[in-house]
């Protein structure tokens, strides 16, 4: 069965409903919107009855077989939802899901929702069966690189746009918080008429709702983006993040670049070392330019500074940990 991005799902639904849908992934907003779109398409197509099974705790998986075998009581068409919040159906649930794919209930659209899954879950027998038998929608996080285009599409849907300066400002304010981004876009649709929105207009209307994590911080300084690096470190401090976790993220990436440099000197490529160094996605793309920008001396000095900040955090050496982390971030991003 086809895989559909959240953006492509409405067009796919407009061409007709499939008997089975699977929605999973890390980005809660996109997963919620995808499930809502399937529910609305089913409702409009006459699937008036809706049954929800929440498979959590001591869930009795025989309920799924019973629901699949039972006929609709009030309508000829039915939407059956199977929610698995843990993403771990267990042995009994695995067998029940495989049977569901093999024998889908008649006159029923079935929607299975799952959270972000680990590699072992993605390669399991039950997930493989769902993947083959269902239309799969994966709600992946929207990266910093893709966020401007995502915002622009949402604005275009309400006949609005932004100047380049306004769009950059908006993305800075909502990065890492897609739900808040949607809320701010909806608010702009209510406050302002169709047309182009300026930076002045946005500054008055948009709250600073960005949320950061330490993994995004690594991408910021690897990309050489000093303002974003500082903003993220300050944001992590304001959100109450533990400085030791931020230091760990910086230390790990510095160590990775040092090992990458050693491997390159030995004639190995970034692609060859990607698995052992856990360089995936954006980090793999950014690692080599970061190596060229920083140089071996800066990396070794940064390594020594990581050790010094560790002593500050432990109270062995005087200093202010967040100030030192900010200075290190600037040095790495410069």
Buried (B, 14 or more C-beta within 10 A) or exposed (E): BEEBEBEEBBEBBEEEBBBBBBBBBEBBBBBBBBBEBBBEBBEEBEBBBBBEBEBEEEBEBEBBBEBBEEEBEEEEBBBBBBBBEEBBBBEEBBBBBBBBBEEBBEEBBBBBBBBBBEEEBEEBEBBEBBBEBBBBBBBBBBEBEEBBEBBBEBBEEBEBBBBEEBBEBBBBBBBBBBBBBBBBBEEBBEEBEEEEBEBEBBEEBBEEBBBBBBEBBBBBBBBBBBEBBBBBBBBBBEEEBEBEEBBBBBBBBBBBBBEBBEBBEEEEEBEEBBEEBEBEEBBBBBBBEBBEBBEEEBBEBBBEBBEBBBEBBEEEEEEEBBEBBBBBBBBBBE
